[in-house]
Amino acid sequence: MSAGGGKKAIVAALVANAGIAVAKFIGAFITGSASMMAEGVHSVADTSNQGLLLFGQRAAAKDADELHQFGYGRNRYFYSFVVALVLFTLGSVYAVYEGIHKIQHPEQLSQPIVAVVILVIAIGLETYSFLTAVRESRPLKGNASWWRFIRNSRSPELPVVLLEDTGALVGLVLALGAVGLTMVTDNPIYDGIGTLAIGVLLGIIAIVLIVEMKSLLIGEGATPEQGRAIHDNLVDGAEITSVIHIKTQYIGPEEMLVAAKVAIAPNLDIASIAGAIDAAEARIRAAVPTARLIYLEPDLYRDK
């Protein structure tokens, strides 16, 4: 993912969510709807999250120094992990609490039509944000499924925005259904049920994000496709005959470390070995552009 592509989706989500949050809080104040209030808090969480993602990209762009010799690329993973925690604590926990409270102590809505209008407008804005994230993600997704893209992507921002926008759209539909049922049945308990459903939805999305971002933060290696490409391009069959062992790890969304011990054909002189190593590094970088740091150790393969 290019920084520019990811930034476009993040900014679109930030602008949409900021405007939606204001509208939802106004609607919640006028109507007294708990589901509207939960959705307002959800939008505040999403807006804060987009700000955190932008801050993480900026922090990751710092040059390497003596203390962090591989750079600051993992800042993007860290702030994406914080986003997941914010979504869980500020969005999910609040909505679950408020939903249970409103189910136990239901309150009639005033002017619920205001909530309906605001929610319909919010669905339109969230759809724009969601489609922007989808459009930015398609080149990276390729032929893989969306779930596989979220699980396998080493760039955190687009999966985060995709999941947030999906949760926001589903949450808005739940809130609209809750307000609608409350209007039709004149029973405000549906507003509490909708609020609780929104909280559960946000909790599920937050847990998925927490698991994925934790894995990236600890350090993930190459994808299976990248691993095969690296292995195949290490061996030329003449000077480098096989791979003895190989380790990979992403030290940032767009920078992978490759360390391998390779078997060199016998009787090669030092100049030939150095040339073979340089050629292998060039082949790997051409096949997997994110493999920017490559350390190869030549050895003679010995069958134990």
N, C-alpha and C positions, 0 to 999 in steps of 0.2 A: 504494500500500500504506500503510495506516495503520500508525503506529509500534506501536500496540497489537497489531494482527493479526500483524505480523511478529514481535513479541516473544513472543507466545504460542507460535508454531511453534519459535522459537529455544530457549525455555526447555524445551519438551517434548523437543527433541532433546538438549539439554544434560543433563537429568536421566536420560534413557534411556541416553545414551552413557557417562555417568559410572558408572552401575550396571553396565552391560555390561562396561566396561573392567576393573573389579575382578574380575568373574566370569571373564572370559577369562584374566586373568593367573593366577588361582588354578588354572584348568583347565590352562593351559600348564605351570605349575609341577608339577602332579600327573602329567600325561601325557607331558610332554616334546615336545608337538606344536609344530612350527614354524609351521604354519598358524594354530594358536590364538594363538601369540605374535605373529604378524604382525597378526592381527585385534585383539589387545589393544593393540598400538601404534597401529593404525588408530583404535580407539575413543578412545585418549588424544588423538590428533590432532583427531578430531572434537569432543571435549569442549573442548579448547583453542580450537578454531575458533569454537564457539558463544559462548565467553567473549569472544573478539575481536569478534564481531559485536555483542554487547551493548555492549561498550566503544565500538565505533564509533558506534552509535546515540547513546550518551550524549555523545561528543565532538562529534557533528554538531549537537547541540541548543544549542551555545554561541551566544550572540548575536553578530551582526556587530560588528566593531570597525574602528579606523582602518587596521589592517594587512590585514585580511580583510573588505573592505567588502561582499562578497556572501555573507558568512557562512561557516560551516564544514561545509556539507552534504556536501561531497565526502569527508569523513572516512569516511563509510559505504562509499564506493567503495574508499578506500585500505585499510581494514581487511578488506574482502572480498577484495582482491587479496592481502593478507598471508595470509589463510585458504587461498587456492589454493596459495601457496608452501609453507605448512606441510604441507598435504595431500600435496604432491609430495615434499618432502624427508623429512618424518617418517614418512609412510605408505608412499608408493610405493617410494622408494629403499631403505628398510629391508627391505620385503617382497621386493623383487627380489634384494637381496643375500642375505637369509636363505634364500630359495627356491633360489638357485643353490648355496649352501653345502650345503643339506640334500640336494639332488639328487646332488652330488658325494660327500657323506659322510652317507648315510642312517642314521638311528638308530631303533630300535624304540620304539614308543609303549608306555607303561605305563598301564593302566586307561583305554583310549580311550573307554569308555562314559561316563566323566565328561565328556569333551569333547563328546560327542554331546548329553548332557542340557543342558549349558551353552549350546551353540549353538542348540538348539531354543528354549530360553527367550529367548535373545538375539534370535532371529528374531521372536518375539512382541513384544518391547519395541521393536525397530526398526520393525516394522509399525505400531505405535501412533504412533511419531514420524513416520513417513512419511505416514500417513493424516491426521495433524494438519496437516502442511505442505500436503498436497493440498487439504484443506478450506479452509485459509486462502488458497490461491492461486486457487481457482476463480473468485471474483468478479473478479479481475484478468485471468485468462486469457480469460474470455468464450468465444467460439466458436473461438478460435485453438487450434492444436495445442500440446501441451506443449513441443515443441522450439521452436516459434515464440515461445511465452511466455518461454522461457529466453533466446532470442536477442534479443527485442525489449524485455524488461522493463527499465525504467530504475531500478527498485528492486532492489538486489542481494541482499538477505537471503534471500527466499523461493527464488529460483533456486539459491542456494548450498545451502540446507538440503535442497531437493528432490534435487539431484544427490548431495550427501553421503549422504542416506538411501538413495537408489537404489543407490549404490555399496556402502553398508554391507550392504544386504539381499542383493545379488548376491554380495558377498564372503563373507557368512555361509553362503550356499548352497554356494559353492565350497569353503569350509573344511569344511563338513559332508560334502560329497562326497569330499573328500580323506581325511578321517578314516575315513569309511565304506569307501572302497576299500582303505585301509591295513588295516582290520580284516578285510575279506573276503579279501584276497589275501595278507595277512601280509607285504606288501612296503612298507616305509616310504618308498620313493621317491615314492609318490603324495602323501604329506604335503608333500614339497618342491615337487612340481609344482603342487599347490594353492596353496602360498605364493607361488610365482612368478606364477601366474595372478592372484592378488589384487593383487600389486604392479603388474602390467601394467594391470589394471582401474583402480586408483587413479591411475596415471600418466595414463591417457586422460582421466579425469574432471578431474584437476588441470589438464591442458593446456587443456581446454575452458574451465574457470573462469578460468585465467590470461588467455586470449585475450579473453573477454568482459569481465572486470573491467578489463583494460588499456584496452579501448576506452572503457568508461565513465569511467575515471579521466582519460584524455586529454580527453574531452568529446564526448558524443554529442548530436545534435540531436533534434528532434521525430520521432516515428514517422511513417510515411507517412500514416496516418489523421489524426493530430494536425496534420500539415503542411497537409493539404487543408482541415481544419476551420478552421485559423488563416487561411489564404488566403481561403477563402470568406466568413469573417466580417469580414475587413478591408474588403472592397468592399461598399458599399451601393448602387452604381449611380447615385447622385445627387450626393453630395458627394465621396465617394472613388470614383474611376472605375476604378482599376486598381492593382495592386501592381507597382512598378518592380523592387524586389528585396527579399529577406527572408532573415534569418539567425536560427537558433535554436540554443540550447545548454542542456543541463541543467547547472545549477550545484549541484544536489543532487537526490536521488531524487524529491523532491516540489516542486521549484522550477525552472521553466524561464525562461530569458531569451529574449525575442523582440525583435528589432530589425529594422525595416523602413522602406523609403522608399516612400511611397504617392503616387499621382497625385491631385491635388485638382482638382475642377472649376474652371474659370477664373471670375474675377470674384467669388469669395467674399471676404467681409471677414474680418478676423482673428478676430472672435468666432465666426463660422460655422465657420472652420477648426478652432478650438479645440474647439468643440462636436462636430464630426465626429470628431476624434481621440479625445475622451473616449468617444463612443458606440462607436467601433470597439474601444477597449480593453475596454469593458464586454461587448461581444458575444464577444470572444475569451475573456475569463475565464469567461463563462457556458458556452462550448462546450468549453474546455480549462482546467479549474480549476488545473492545475499551471503555467499561464502567468501567473506572479505578477509578473514584471518585464517591462514592455513599454515600448519606446522607439520612437516613430513619428516619422518625419521627413516632413513634407508637401513636395511639389514639384509642378511642372507637367510632365506627360509630354511629352517632345519626341522625335518620331520621327527618328532619326538616318539 
